[in-house]
Amino acid sequence: MDPSLFVLFGATGDLAHVKLFPALYRVTLRDDVTGPATIVGVGRSDWDDAKLQDAAVESLTDADVEEDDARAWAEGALRYARVEAYDQLAPVFEAARALEEERGLDGDRVYYLALPPSAFPGTITALGEHEAERGTVGEHRQPDAPWVRLVIEKPFGDDLKSAQDLNEIVHEHFSEDVVYRIDHYLGKETVQNLLVFRFANSFFESAWSRRDVERVEILVAETNDAAGRAGYFDGVGTLRDMIQNHLTQLFALAAMEPPARLDAEGIRREKIKVLRSTRTARSDEVVLGQYGPGPDDPEGYTDHDGVGGSSRTETFAAVRLHLDNWRWQGVPFVLRTGKRLPQRVTEIAVVFRRPPVRLFQNGGDCDPVPNVLRLRLQPDEGFRLSFDVKVPGDGFKVTTRELAFSYGDSFGVFPDAYETLLHDVLEGDQTLFVHAQEAEEAWRIYQAILDNDDIEVHPYASRAWGPEAAGGLVEAPPPEETGRPAGAC
């Protein structure tokens, strides 16, 4: 790929420090990237080039990069542009022109918006007007003009109407083929492997439907809490922060049909079809919760700074979804996520139908245990398939065992999600990014829940698996409680 200018809005923020600087550093080391990255960091803080470079060096050393290497990269790649507001971008464009002239760049640019959502409309409008003057976008695009790509961090709106309004602003200035709505879950190697697992292995694909699957449960469990970011989170909640984007993307990948082609258009088309065929979630099929104190956590959610004592913001959500399509009719998908849960884990559990006849009960009255395929996306990436075997000895005593595969044991360390996604932006590959219609359909699914202020928010103790009320939606046991002892049935 040819050298381009990368303009990072929000360069002084936490996302840049924790994720983006290390990802930008590593992506410039890849063999298919030509020349050093040229990055303009944009912020409203009273910083200069040296302070931005120092912040980047600290970020990289925290990510285990040698300090000398980090310093050399930061001083060569990074420049800072301070703005008074994100719709007043003259200093950004001046810095961009100067760097492009100094370094002989062709004018290709990536604009990355790691900003609060309230800043999106004004920033996008200012960028669009500037790029129209350069002749690079939409109906103003000139032959042989440089390319421009717009990357927008989540959240993309906070409900259906705001997402539609934001898409209208985006499309007023930029065509969909240059817009990259980022959801970092889609950059995870194990999430992408879900497509390979399904469509490259006929054994699993042939069983991946209502004929053999009883239900699918998607779990994103977090051990962290909202302390330190309550000012943002208390106005958002888990439905908006996690369910509508991360878990819904996993749901779409797990439920989609094989694409006609393994490219951005083919994959996104099938994901949109899944979301369009998903019924709007009902209020009686959602359980919300809020963590309180626990044995090792004396403070509950409402004890955090910035949270009112009467806050009803949910820190846990479980939603049961239904699809009206040929493959999945009658199969529930349960999406579940929460903070201050006992274990950090992201996995998809495919629960297969039980045998039609109970042959092996050993004189007992217990139900057969279903086979469960657990696709672990993080940590300890891999999968486990449970199955029943006979215990050696007399009779037909049965126990559950597992076949297991570890991604790390087979392949070692793999790229960070943001490194993968930034590389794809520079390559112009939209496969792992969210289409406008996906964003709107995802909000549509949950809008009735978001509009209902009467849904009860149940308390749960810190380090529990959520409120007891969620048991009616979630049937698979927690990750560490699978299996059964020998001779149980």
N, C-alpha and C positions, 0 to 999 in steps of 0.2 A: 504494500500500500504506500502511496505517496505521503510525504510529510504534510501535516495539516495543523491548524491552530485549534487548540482545545480551550474553550472559554468556560470556566467553572464558576457558576454563580453559587454563593454560599461557601466560599473557600475557607472562611474562618469558623465554620460550624463543626459539630461533632461528627457528622457523616463523612465529611472530607477528611477529618483527622483519623477516624477509626478505619474507614474502608477505602475511600477514593484515592488518597495519596499512595498507599501501598499498591492498590490495583493499577494505578497509572504508571507507577515505577516498574512493576513487573511486566505490564503489557509492552513497554518500550524495549524490554530485553528479549522479546520473542523474535524469532528469525524472520517472520513475515512482516515485521514493522520496519519501515525504512527511515533511518535518521532518528535523532532525539525528539522526544515530545516537546512541543512548545505550548506552554500553558499560561493563560491569563487567569489568575484567581481574582474573583470579584467579590467585594463585600462592602458593608457600610462602616465597619470598624476602622479606627484611625491607625491602620497598618501601612507598612511600606514593603518593598521587595524583600528586604533583609528579614523582617519579622515573619513574612509568609514563608520564606525559605527555612527559617529556624523552626517554625511550626511543622513544616513538612519533614525536616530531619528528625524531629522528635517522634513524629508519627511513624517514620520508616524504621527507626531504631527500636521502637516498641514492637514493630513487626519483624524483628530479628534481622534487619539489614545492617551491615557494617556501617559505622558512622561515616567513615571516609567516602564510601560509595554513596551513601545517602546525601552527604554534603555536595559532592561533585554533581550529582543528578539535580538536586534542588537549585543550585546556583546556575546551572546551565539551562534548566527548563522553565523555571517559575518566575513570573512577574506579577505584580499586584496592581489592580485598578480599583480605586475607592469611589463609591457613588453615594450620593445623598439619599437617593431612593431608587428602587429597582425599575422604575419607568423613566428614569433620567440617566441614559446610558452613554452620553457623549464621551466620558473618559474611557469607557470600555472600547468603543469603536476607534478612538484615537490610538489607544495602546495596541489594538489589533492591527491597524494599518501600519504602525511603526514597526512592529515585530515582523509582519509579513514582508515589508520592504527590506528590513535589516537581514532577514534570514532567507530571502529568496523564495518565499512560499507562494503558492499559486492562488491563494485566497479560499481554499477549502476550509470550512469551519464546522466544529461541533459546539453547540450551545447546550450545556448541561445545567438544568435547573434543580439544584439541591436547596430549595427555598421553602419557606412556609407557604401553604396553599393560597393564602390571601395575596401573595405577591405574584402568582402566576399570570393573571389576566394582564396586568400592566406591563410586566416583563415581556410576555409573548407579543403583545401589541407593539411595543417599542422595537423588539427584534424584527418583527415582520415588516414594519415600515422601513427600517434600515436596509433589510435585505431586498426589499422591493426596489429601493434606490440603487442597490448594487446589481439588480437584474438577475437575481439568483433563485427566486421562488415564484411558484404559481404562474399566473398569466403574465407576470413581468419577467419571467426567466428568459434570458438571452441565449442564443446558440453558443455552445462551448463555455458557458458560465461556470464558475466554480460550484461545487456542491455545498449544501448546507444541511445539517442534521440537528434536530431539536430533541433533546432527551428530557423527559419530565418524570421526576420522582413521585412516588405515591405520598399522600393520598390524592387520587385524581377525583376531586369533588368530595362532598360529604353526604350526598344523597343523589337520587336520580336527576332531579332538576339541575343541581349545580354541575353535575357531570355533563349533562346535555349543553348547558350554557358554556362550560369551558371548552367542550369540543367545538362549539360554534365559533368561539374566539380563535381557537387553534386553526380551524379550517378556513377562516377568513384570511389567514396569512400564509399558512403552510399546508401543502397537500399531504395526505395520509402517508404517502410512501417515503416521507422524510421525517416522520414523527415516531419517536421511540418512547413509549410509556413503560417505565421500568418497574419490574417486580423482581427483586433479587432472588426470590425462590426459584424462578425459572432459569437462573444461571447455575444452579447447583447441578453437579454432574449426576447425582443420583436421581434428581427429578427428570433430567433428560433421559437417563437410562430407563425410566418407566416406559417410554415409547419403544425402546429396543426390547425390553423384557416382554412387553405385550405382543409386539408385531413381528419379532424375529423368532419367536418360540411358539410353534403351532400348538404345543401341548397346553400352554396357558391361554392362548388366544381362543382356542376352541371351547374352553370352559369359562370364558369371560363374558357371561351373559346371564339373563334371568333363568335360563334352563338349569344352571349349576350353581349360581351364586344366590345366597340367601339375603345378604346385606353387605354393605361396604362402610367401614368406619375410618374416618380420617382424623388423626389426632396430632395437634401441635401443642405440646405441654412445655411450659416455661417455668423455671424455678425462680427467676427474678421477679421483682415487684415493680410498682410504678413510682417508687420514691425517686426523686430527682428529676422526673419528667411529668409530674402530676399536673403542672400548669398546662401542658399540651393534652395529656391523656384524659383528664377529667372532663374535657369538653368533647371527647371522641368516643371512648369506650372500646371494648374488645370486638364488638360486631363490626364497627367501621375500621378499626386498626388492624384486625387479623382475618376475620371471617370473610368479609366482602372481597378481599384481594388474595392474600396468600392461600387460604384454604380453598377458596373457590377456583383458583387456578389449578391446584392439585386435583380437585374434583373434576374439572373439565378434562384434564389429561387422563385421568383414570377412566372416564366414561366415554371418551370420544371414539368415533369410528376410525378405521385405518384411512389415512389421507391418500388422495390420488397420487400426490408427489410429496416427498419429504423436503419441503421448502416452506418458506414463511406463508405463502398464500394457501397451500394445502393444509398445513397444520392449523392455522388461525381459522380457516373456514370450518373445520370440523369442531373446534372448540366453541365457536359461535353457535353452531347447530345444537350442541349440548346445552348451552345456556338458554337458548330460545325454547328448547323443549322442556326446560325445568319449570315446574309450577312455582308461582309466587309463594314463598314460605308463609305458613299460617302461624298465628300467635299461639295456638295450642300445641305447636310442634317446635317450640323453642324454650329452652331453660336458661335463664340468666342468673349469674351469681356474683357475689362480691366477697373477697377474702377478709376475714377478721383475724384477730390474734390466734396464735397457735403455741404449742409447747416451746418452740425455739424462736418464736417471733412475737414479741410482746405487743407490737403495733399492728393494727389492722389498716385497711386502706384509708379510712376516714381520719386516721391519726397522722397521715403524711402532711407535710407543709404544702399549702396550696389546695387542699381538699377540704370542703365544708363537711361538718358533721352529719348533715342530712343528705349528702351526695348519694344518688341512685346509679351512678356510673357502674356499669358491669365490668368486672375483671375476668369473668368466665362466661362462655356462651357455648351452648350445644344446640344445633339446629338439624332437624331431619328434613331432607329434601327428597322430592319425587320427580322422576322424569316420565314424560309421556312420549316414549319412542319404542321402537320394536325391540331393541336389545335389552332395555332396562325396565320395561313396564312392570310395576309391582315390587321392584327392588328398592328398599330405602337406602339412602346415603346419609350417614350421620357425620356432621362436621363438628368437632369439639376442640376448644382451645381455652387456656386459662393461664393466669399468673399465680405464682406461689403454689405450684403443684409439686408433688414429691420428686419428680424426675424430669430432666430435660430430654425430650424425645419428640421427633417428628416421624410418623409412620402412617402407612395405609394398610388397614387390615381387611382382607377379602375373606369373608366367612362363607364357606361353601355349604350347600344343602346337606342335611344329614341323610344317611341311608334310609330307604323307604321302609325297611323291616328291621326290627331290633333283634338281631341274632345273638349278640354277645353281651348279656346282662348278668351272667353269673348268679342267677337267682335273685338279683336285686331289682330295684324299680327305677333306677336312674336313667335319664335320657342319654342317647349317644352323644359324644362330644364331636362337634363339627371339625372338619379340617379347616385350618386357618392359614392363609398366606399373609405374612407380615413383611411388608416392604419398608425397611428402615431407611429413612432419608437423612437423618442425623440424630445423634452421633453414632458411631459404630456402624457405618453404612453397610447395607447388605440386605439379605432377606432370610426368612425362616419359614419353613412349611411344616406344620404339625400333621402327624398322621398316627394312626393306632397300630400297635403291634401286639402279638401274643407274648405274655410272660412265660419263660421256660418253666415247665413243670406240668402237673396234671391239669386237665380242664382247659377252658378258654378264658383265662384271666387276661385282661387287656390293659395296656398302659399307653400313654401318649409320648411320642418322641418327635424329634425335629431334624429335618435336613436344613443345613445352614450354609450361607455363603457370605464371606466378608469382603467387601470392596477394598478395604485398606490392605488386607493380607495379600490380595492378588495384585494390586496395582500401586500400592504405596500412596504417597501424597498426590492429590490432584488439585487443579487450579481453584482459587477462590471464586465465588459466584460473580463478584463485581469485576474481577479480571476477565472472566469469560464474556460478560455483557459489554464491557468497554471495548474489548477486542471486536465484538460483533458490530458495535456502533461504527467503529473505524472502518470495518469491512463493508458496511452497508447491508448487513444481514439482519432482517427483522423477525426471524423465526422465533426468538425467545422473548419477544416484546408483545405488549398488550394492544390489540386493535381498538379503535374507537367504539365499535359495536360491542366488543367484549366488555369494556368498562361500563357501558350503559346497561347492558343486560345483567351484569353482576349486581348493579345497584337495584335494578327492577326486582330481582328475586327477593331482596330483603326489605324493600321499601315499606311494605305493610307492617312489618315488625318495628321498623324505625319510627313509624308514625304513631305507634300505639304506646302511649305513656302509662297504660294501666298494667303492663306486663310486670309481674312480681320479680324483684331481684332478691334471690335467696342468699342468705349468708352461708359461708363455708369456712371452716378453720384452715389456716395456713398449713400447707403440706398435705391436705386432703386432696382427693381426686375430684374436687368440685362439690357442689351441693347434692344432697341425697335425692332431690327432685329430678336430677338428670338421669337417674337410673332407669326411668321409663323410656328414655330415648337411646341410651347407650347400653348395649347388651354385652359386648365383648369385655372380658376382664382387662384390668390394667396390664401394661407390658410385663411386669415382673410376676404376675399371678397366672400365667398361662400353664396349660398342661394339667395332668392329674396323676396321682400316685399309682404305682403298680397295684393291680388287683382292685382298683376302685369300682370297676364294673366288669 
